[in-house]
Every structure is written in structure tokens, then in C-alpha cells.
């Protein structure tokens, strides 16, 4: 037992040292900034708008609050809190395995899951999907234990609560939890797998969260969610771009399982619940339809776990070991990939203003985040990007909407223009970054889009364009520009000094 937890501690410490200097990803940075705005008194659903359900923001608010109390960077606190969650999840899995008297398998489960939670995520670390899968895995483990006609003990209720939290964070992950227990019901020809304590606990959390949304955040359900459904959800990649990776990973998982534990491929095999969870992760990825790396995490975790948790032969051929290792490394590499959509802007902005109040006009979150945190600036936007507008424009141009549908889409565009106007008036940004592409693929004049509103045009006259950097146009408050040297002169001075 001591050896097992020493290995786990080494894995977590290694991951901690790797993650602390890592740069935040755009989504996490955006949600942290919005959480900080709520702590400053802004109201979600009123003067602050987020595409995702409210839990997405409140998930990171403890880190933002602790950062203010301790003076530690919130990014570091997020990493530490995720590590604590990993430990909690591993303890629940270990207690369930102990109650089931799995013996040696306990060590394999604990050490492998520690690796999959802490090391495999790489650039996905701290994302909502990462947090949700950590919370969900004990439920899958408990389901796998019951599949073998064993008892996981009372800790199963904690696993159910974690699954409920995960599904509340990402509803698509209900497929990861649901497919294994549905297979269990079919396998046993009974509804009992659907009515276990952990399944009831998960359902209670999801229902409770739904009730909370109705009572506390009615604006999101009645106003924002319909706009998201109309403009944002239809923006998705086609199946030809979504299916190849899940198919390859699931196939590789099955082939490797056939080599290390042939009996696991039977309907009643021990690996069936884990494979079902992997397939649920694949379907979740396809349903979300965006193709973003972090939405692959559930698929990758359970596709790797299915064979490796059930290795039955101690003397595997070298080719199988090398192939399995290469497969895990390749999956980890894919999760670490991140496309840099925008040029480096830190030096250009800092030459204009120290600790600037920053705003962007774009449909891409990565233009302003994590840039605003890297330059120690202040985010003054009521949202992180004009994503709804992008979806509405694509819907208008890509189909033939009816008059009623076009009016609805125009209303969504007007909604985001009104928010942008409020941001300019109330936030008084020092620097505005304007994108020149729609969905990073179609040339688009975002400044002209904003200037179609007369009030917005008047507000934007206060800003002067100082430079184009790649696809980004940089605007600065004219009163600030008059008090400071031009950007070009300052940059030339810095280059001469170097």
C-alpha cells in the first residue's frame, strides 16, 4: 500500500512541477476573468454574459477568491485544487476496490489513473472537461466493480455525487456514465444497474442543479440559452473531420485489449464497462462537434484504461509493450497540441500601456485570453468574444433563413452590439484589439461590423489605430496616445537598445 501511494505522490509532484510554469489556455483564462468580475460585483446574466451554463464560471471562482485572500496567482491555485480533486478521486476508487477485495488490482487502478489524471492531460490540464472526467471516473470504476457482481461499499454514493457534478459541468458526459450502466442492465436483464445508490445520487445532483438554474438563473434559461442554441451550437465541424480520431483510438484500444486480456473482449468481460465509457466519450466528442482538443479527453482516458487496467499476462511480447507505449505517447501528444491563432502581442501592447484595460472585437477567445493575464491587464468585456454574432452571420450566409429566423439572428447580433457598447462606455478600455477574420478562416471586417451601430461608431472614434500585427489591428485611446510616444518609435528604441 505504501509503495502504491509513493508512486502516486511522485506522479502528482511531477505533474505539479510541469504545470505551474505552463501558460494558461484561453478558455480557462476567460472563465477565471469572468469569475473575478463577479467577485467585483458584476451580475452574471445582467452585465456579464457567458455562453456556457453558470457552473462553468462558478467552478473556478474558489480559485479566484483564494487568490485574493492569499496573494498567490489564481492559475497556480487552479492547479493545486485540481491536484486535490485527483487525490480525492483516487481515494474513492481505492476504497471501492478495497471493499470489492480486488487485491493486486487496486495498485494498478490507483497508479494508472493517477497518470491518466495528472500527466496525460498536458495542455488540457484544468479545463472543465479535465475536472469533469476526474469527478466521473470513480462512477465508472464502481460500475465496473458491480459488473463483476462485487460490492463497492458505501463509497459508491460519493462516486455518484462526482458523476452528477461532472454531468452538470458537461451534460454530454452523461453518455460516459450512462452507456456502462445501460450495458449492465442489458447484461443482467434487470433494471437494477439503473437504480443503484450511485446512479440515484448522480441523478439527484443533476436534478438539483437544474432546479437551481430555474430559480437563480432564469435569464440564462429563458434568454441566453435560446440564443446559444440558435447561433452557437450549429457551428460545428462536419463528421469527416470529427470521426477519424475516435475511430482510430477505439480500434487501437480494442486491438491492444485483445493482446493483453483476450477475455476482456467478451460481453461479460471485465473491460466492457471501461470500453463503453470510452465509446461514450467518443460520442460526446462528436455531439459537441467543435473538434477542440480538450473535448477528446474522456475518450482518451477510458480508451487507455480499458486495456491497461486488465493486463493479465506478466510476460507480454516486446512488440505489444512498445506498441502500447507508443500509443499512449501519441495520444498524449495529440492532447498537448495547441494551434496559435494569433501573433505574439505582449510587447506591442506593453509599449502602449502598462497594465492596460483591454477589450477585443472578435469571435475568437484566444485573442484576449490568456493575453490579458500575461500582461497583467484588466479585462473589461462583458463576454470574452462575439461568438454569437459569428454564428448568426454564418447562419444568415450559409442557408436561407425565413423572415422570422432572420429577425431572430439579427436580434442576437444586436444583443452583442449592445454589450460591446456598454463595455466601451463603462470599461473605458485603454487598448482594443480588432480581429480581421471570421472563425479564423474567412476575412471579415469586425470594425465595420461594430460601426454599423451609430452609438458604437461614436464611442470608437475615441480610438486611433496604431499598428497591424498579423491579422490583428491595435487601437489605443487617443488621449493616451497623445501623452505617449508612438508605438513605432518605442519599439524602434527597444530594438536599438538590444
C-alpha positions in Angstrom: 0.0 0.0 0.0 2.8 2.4 0.9 4.6 1.7 -2.4 1.4 2.4 -4.3 0.8 5.8 -2.7 4.5 6.7 -3.0 4.2 6.2 -6.8 1.1 8.3 -6.9 2.8 11.1 -5.0 5.7 11.0 -7.4 3.3 11.2 -10.4 1.4 14.1 -8.9 4.5 16.0 -7.9 6.0 15.6 -11.4 2.7 16.9 -12.9 2.7 19.8 -10.5 6.2 20.9 -11.4 5.3 20.6 -15.1 2.0 22.5 -15.0 3.0 25.5 -12.7 5.1 27.3 -15.3 2.7 26.4 -18.2 0.8 29.2 -19.9 -3.0 29.2 -19.3 -5.2 28.1 -22.1 -7.8 30.6 -23.5 -11.0 29.0 -22.0 -9.6 28.7 -18.5 -8.2 32.2 -18.6 -11.6 33.6 -19.8 -13.6 31.8 -17.1 -11.2 32.9 -14.4 -11.5 36.5 -15.6 -15.3 36.3 -15.6 -15.3 34.8 -12.1 -13.1 37.8 -10.9 -15.6 40.2 -12.4 -18.4 38.5 -10.4 -16.4 38.9 -7.3 -16.0 42.6 -8.2 -19.8 42.9 -8.2 -20.9 42.3 -11.8 -24.0 40.2 -12.2 -24.0 37.1 -14.4 -26.9 37.3 -16.9 -27.2 41.1 -16.5 -23.9 42.9 -17.2 -21.9 39.7 -17.8 -22.7 37.1 -20.4 -21.2 33.6 -20.8 -22.1 31.1 -23.4 -21.7 28.1 -21.1 -24.1 27.4 -18.2 -23.3 29.3 -15.0 -21.5 26.4 -13.3 -18.6 26.9 -15.8 -17.8 30.2 -14.2 -18.5 29.3 -10.6 -16.3 26.2 -10.9 -13.2 28.5 -10.9 -14.4 31.1 -8.5 -12.9 29.4 -5.4 -9.5 29.7 -7.1 -10.2 33.4 -7.8 -11.3 34.0 -4.2 -8.4 32.1 -2.7 -6.0 34.1 -4.9 -7.3 37.3 -3.4 -7.0 36.0 0.1 -3.5 34.6 -0.2 -1.9 36.7 -2.9 -1.0 33.6 -4.9 -1.7 33.7 -8.6 -5.1 32.1 -9.3 -3.6 30.0 -12.1 -1.4 28.2 -9.5 -4.3 27.7 -7.2 -6.4 26.1 -10.0 -3.6 23.6 -10.5 -3.4 22.9 -6.7 -7.1 22.5 -6.4 -7.2 20.1 -9.4 -4.5 18.0 -7.7 -6.6 17.8 -4.6 -9.5 16.7 -6.7 -7.3 14.0 -8.3 -6.3 12.7 -4.8 -10.0 12.6 -3.7 -11.0 10.7 -6.9 -8.2 8.2 -6.4 -9.2 7.6 -2.7 -12.8 6.9 -3.7 -11.6 4.4 -6.4 -9.2 2.8 -4.0 -11.9 2.5 -1.2 -14.3 0.9 -3.7 -11.6 -1.5 -4.9 -10.8 -2.4 -1.3 -14.5 -3.1 -0.5 -14.6 -5.3 -3.6 -11.4 -7.1 -2.4 -9.7 -6.6 -5.7 -6.3 -7.1 -4.1 -3.4 -6.5 -6.5 -5.7 -4.7 -9.0 -6.0 -1.8 -6.5 -2.4 -0.8 -7.1 -2.8 -1.0 -10.9 -6.0 1.1 -10.8 -4.6 3.8 -8.5 -1.3 4.3 -10.2 -2.6 4.2 -13.8 -5.5 6.6 -13.0 -3.0 8.9 -11.3 -1.0 9.0 -14.5 -4.1 9.5 -16.7 -5.4 12.3 -14.5 -2.2 14.2 -13.9 0.3 13.6 -16.7 -1.8 12.6 -19.8 -3.9 15.9 -19.9 -0.9 18.1 -20.7 -2.4 21.3 -22.3 -5.9 20.1 -21.3 -5.0 20.3 -17.6 -7.5 22.3 -15.6 -10.1 22.5 -18.4 -13.7 21.8 -17.5 -13.5 18.5 -19.3 -10.5 17.5 -17.3 -12.2 18.4 -14.0 -15.4 16.6 -15.0 -13.6 13.4 -16.1 -11.7 13.2 -12.8 -15.0 13.5 -10.9 -16.7 11.0 -13.2 -14.1 8.2 -13.2 -15.0 6.8 -9.8 -18.5 6.2 -11.0 -17.2 4.2 -14.0 -14.9 2.3 -11.6 -17.9 1.5 -9.3 -19.9 0.4 -12.3 -17.1 -1.9 -13.4 -17.0 -3.4 -9.9 -20.7 -4.1 -9.9 -20.4 -5.6 -13.4 -18.3 -8.3 -11.8 -21.0 -9.0 -9.2 -18.9 -7.4 -6.4 -19.8 -4.7 -3.9 -18.0 -1.3 -4.0 -19.3 -0.4 -0.5 -20.9 2.8 0.7 -18.2 4.9 -1.0 -20.3 4.3 -4.2 -22.5 7.2 -3.1 -19.5 9.6 -3.3 -18.8 8.3 -6.8 -22.4 9.1 -7.7 -22.1 12.6 -6.4 -19.0 13.1 -8.5 -20.8 11.8 -11.6 -23.6 14.3 -11.0 -21.2 17.1 -10.8 -19.4 16.0 -14.0 -22.7 15.8 -15.9 -23.7 19.2 -14.6 -20.4 20.6 -15.9 -20.7 18.9 -19.3 -24.1 17.3 -20.0 -22.6 15.3 -22.9 -20.6 13.3 -20.4 -23.9 11.6 -19.3 -23.1 9.2 -22.2 -19.8 8.2 -20.5 -21.7 7.4 -17.3 -24.8 6.1 -19.0 -23.6 3.6 -21.5 -21.8 1.3 -18.9 -24.9 1.1 -16.7 -27.2 0.6 -19.7 -25.0 -2.3 -20.8 -25.1 -3.6 -17.2 -28.9 -3.6 -17.3 -28.9 -5.5 -20.7 -26.2 -7.9 -19.4 -28.1 -8.7 -16.2 -31.6 -8.4 -17.9 -32.6 -6.2 -15.0 -33.2 -2.6 -14.2 -31.2 -2.8 -11.0 -28.0 -1.3 -12.5 -30.0 1.8 -13.3 -31.2 2.2 -9.7 -28.0 1.8 -7.8 -27.2 4.2 -5.0 -24.6 5.9 -7.1 -27.0 6.3 -10.1 -29.6 7.8 -7.8 -27.0 10.2 -6.2 -25.9 11.3 -9.7 -29.5 11.9 -10.8 -30.2 13.9 -7.6 -27.2 16.2 -8.2 -28.2 16.8 -11.9 -31.9 17.5 -10.9 -30.8 19.8 -8.1 -28.6 21.7 -10.4 -31.4 22.0 -13.0 -33.7 23.4 -10.3 -31.0 25.9 -9.2 -30.8 27.2 -12.7 -34.5 27.7 -12.9 -34.6 29.6 -9.6 -31.4 31.5 -9.6 -30.5 31.9 -13.2 -33.8 32.2 -15.1 -32.3 34.7 -17.6 -29.8 32.1 -18.8 -32.6 29.6 -19.5 -35.1 32.0 -21.0 -32.9 34.5 -22.8 -29.3 33.3 -23.2 -29.8 29.6 -23.8 -32.1 30.1 -26.8 -29.6 32.4 -28.4 -26.8 29.9 -27.8 -28.9 27.2 -29.3 -29.7 29.3 -32.4 -26.3 30.8 -33.1 -23.5 28.9 -31.3 -24.5 25.2 -31.3 -24.9 25.0 -35.1 -21.3 26.0 -35.5 -19.6 22.6 -35.8 -17.2 20.6 -37.9 -18.5 18.0 -40.3 -18.4 14.3 -39.5 -15.5 13.7 -41.8 -13.3 15.9 -39.6 -14.7 14.5 -36.3 -14.8 10.7 -36.8 -11.3 9.7 -37.7 -9.6 10.2 -34.3 -12.3 8.5 -32.2 -12.4 5.5 -34.6 -8.6 5.1 -34.5 -8.4 5.4 -30.7 -11.3 3.0 -30.0 -9.9 0.5 -32.6 -6.4 0.6 -31.1 -7.9 0.1 -27.6 -9.8 -3.0 -28.7 -6.8 -4.4 -30.5 -4.5 -3.8 -27.5 -7.1 -5.3 -25.2 -7.2 -8.4 -27.4 -3.4 -8.8 -26.9 -3.2 -8.2 -23.1 -6.6 -9.6 -21.9 -8.5 -11.6 -24.6 -11.2 -12.5 -22.2 -12.0 -8.8 -21.7 -13.5 -8.6 -25.2 -16.4 -10.9 -24.3 -19.7 -9.2 -23.4 -19.2 -10.3 -19.9 -15.6 -9.3 -19.8 -14.2 -7.1 -17.1 -13.2 -4.4 -19.5 -16.6 -3.9 -21.0 -17.7 -1.0 -18.8 -14.5 0.8 -19.5 -14.8 0.3 -23.2 -18.4 1.5 -23.0 -17.2 4.6 -21.2 -14.7 5.2 -24.0 -17.4 4.9 -26.6 -19.5 7.3 -24.6 -16.6 9.8 -24.6 -16.3 9.4 -28.4 -20.0 10.1 -28.9 -19.7 13.1 -26.6 -16.9 14.5 -28.7 -18.9 14.1 -31.9 -22.0 15.6 -30.4 -20.1 18.7 -29.2 -18.9 19.0 -32.8 -16.2 21.6 -32.3 -13.2 19.4 -32.7 -11.4 21.1 -29.8 -8.6 19.0 -28.2 -9.9 19.1 -24.7 -13.2 17.5 -25.7 -11.3 14.3 -26.6 -10.1 13.8 -23.0 -12.8 11.5 -21.8 -12.4 9.3 -24.9 -8.6 9.1 -24.4 -8.7 8.3 -20.6 -11.2 5.4 -20.9 -9.7 4.0 -24.1 -6.3 3.8 -22.4 -7.8 2.5 -19.2 -9.8 -0.4 -20.8 -6.8 -2.5 -21.7 -4.2 -1.3 -19.2 -6.4 -1.9 -16.2 -6.9 -5.5 -17.3 -3.4 -6.8 -18.2 -3.5 -10.5 -17.3 -0.1 -11.7 -18.6 3.1 -10.7 -16.9 5.3 -11.6 -19.9 3.9 -9.5 -22.8 5.8 -9.6 -26.1 8.1 -6.7 -26.6 6.1 -5.6 -29.7 3.0 -5.3 -27.6 4.7 -3.3 -24.9 6.3 -1.0 -27.4 3.1 -0.6 -29.4 1.1 0.2 -26.2 3.7 2.7 -25.0 3.8 4.4 -28.4 0.0 4.6 -28.5 -0.2 6.3 -25.1 2.6 8.8 -26.0 0.8 9.6 -29.3 -2.5 10.2 -27.5 -0.7 12.5 -25.0 1.0 14.3 -27.9 -2.4 14.9 -29.5 -3.8 16.3 -26.3 -0.8 18.7 -26.0 -1.3 20.2 -29.4 -2.5 23.8 -29.5 -2.7 26.0 -32.5 -1.6 29.5 -32.0 -4.2 31.6 -33.9 -2.7 35.0 -33.2 0.8 36.5 -33.3 2.6 37.5 -30.0 1.1 40.8 -28.9 2.5 41.2 -25.4 5.4 43.5 -26.3 3.3 45.6 -28.6 0.6 46.3 -26.0 3.1 46.9 -23.2 4.7 49.5 -25.3 1.4 51.3 -25.4 0.3 51.0 -21.8 1.3 49.3 -18.6 -1.4 47.2 -17.0 -4.0 48.3 -19.7 -7.7 47.9 -19.6 -8.2 45.6 -22.5 -11.1 44.8 -24.9 -11.4 42.7 -28.1 -13.7 42.7 -31.0 -13.6 39.2 -32.4 -15.2 35.8 -32.3 -12.1 34.1 -31.0 -11.5 33.9 -27.3 -7.7 33.4 -27.8 -7.3 37.0 -29.0 -7.8 38.4 -25.5 -7.1 35.4 -23.3 -4.7 34.5 -21.7 -3.1 37.6 -23.1 -4.8 39.9 -20.6 -3.3 37.9 -17.7 0.1 37.7 -19.3 0.4 41.5 -19.5 -1.2 41.9 -16.0 -4.0 43.9 -17.6 -7.7 44.2 -16.7 -10.4 42.6 -18.8 -13.3 45.0 -19.3 -15.5 42.9 -21.6 -18.9 41.6 -20.6 -18.0 38.4 -22.6 -14.8 37.0 -23.9 -15.7 37.2 -27.6 -18.6 37.9 -30.1 -19.2 34.2 -30.8 -23.0 34.5 -31.1 -22.5 37.1 -33.8 -20.2 34.8 -35.7 -22.8 32.0 -35.5 -25.6 34.3 -36.6 -23.7 35.7 -39.6 -22.7 32.2 -40.7 -26.4 31.1 -40.3 -27.6 34.0 -42.4 -25.0 33.5 -45.1 -24.9 29.7 -45.2 -28.6 29.0 -45.5 -31.9 30.6 -46.5 -33.5 31.5 -43.2 -37.1 32.5 -43.0 -38.0 36.1 -42.2 -38.7 35.1 -38.6 -35.4 33.3 -38.3 -33.5 36.2 -39.8 -35.1 38.6 -37.4 -34.1 36.3 -34.5 -30.5 36.2 -35.8 -30.5 40.0 -36.2 -31.7 40.3 -32.6 -28.7 38.2 -31.5 -26.3 40.4 -33.4 -28.0 43.5 -31.9 -27.6 41.9 -28.4 -23.9 41.6 -28.7 -23.5 45.1 -30.2 -25.4 46.4 -27.1 -23.0 44.6 -24.8 -20.0 45.9 -26.7 -21.3 49.5 -26.4 -21.8 49.0 -22.6 -18.2 47.7 -22.4 -16.8 50.8 -24.2 -18.8 53.2 -22.0 -18.4 51.5 -18.7 -15.0 49.8 -19.1 -13.2 52.6 -20.9 -10.5 50.3 -22.3 -7.0 51.7 -23.0 -6.4 49.2 -25.8 -8.8 47.5 -28.2 -7.7 44.6 -30.4 -9.8 44.0 -33.5 -9.7 40.8 -35.5 -9.9 40.6 -39.3 -11.2 37.1 -39.7 -14.4 35.2 -39.0 -13.9 31.8 -37.5 -10.2 32.1 -38.3 -10.9 31.3 -41.9 -13.0 34.0 -43.6 -11.7 37.6 -44.0 -14.1 39.8 -42.1 -14.1 43.5 -41.0 -15.1 43.4 -37.4 -14.5 47.2 -37.1 -17.1 47.8 -39.9 -19.5 45.4 -38.1 -19.2 47.4 -34.9 -19.5 50.8 -36.8 -22.9 49.8 -38.2 -24.3 50.9 -34.9 -24.2 54.7 -34.7 -23.6 54.8 -31.0 -20.8 52.3 -31.3 -19.2 54.3 -34.0 -19.2 57.5 -31.9 -17.5 55.6 -29.0 -14.9 54.1 -31.3 -13.9 57.5 -32.7 -12.0 58.0 -29.4 -9.6 55.3 -30.5 -6.8 55.5 -33.1 -5.3 52.6 -34.9 -1.5 52.4 -34.1 -0.4 49.2 -35.7 -1.5 46.0 -37.6 0.2 42.8 -36.3 -0.7 39.9 -38.5 -4.5 39.6 -38.5 -4.9 41.9 -35.5 -5.5 45.7 -35.6 -4.4 47.5 -32.4 -6.4 50.6 -31.4 -5.5 52.9 -28.5 -7.4 55.6 -26.7 -6.4 58.8 -28.4 -5.9 60.7 -25.2 -3.4 58.1 -24.1 -1.7 58.0 -27.5 -1.2 61.8 -27.4 0.6 61.6 -24.0 3.0 58.8 -25.0 5.5 58.3 -27.8 4.2 56.4 -30.8 4.3 52.7 -30.7 6.7 52.5 -33.7 9.2 54.9 -32.0 9.2 53.0 -28.8 9.7 49.7 -30.5 12.5 51.1 -32.5 14.1 52.3 -29.4 13.9 48.9 -27.7 15.3 47.2 -30.8 18.2 49.7 -31.0 19.0 49.1 -27.3 19.1 45.4 -27.9 
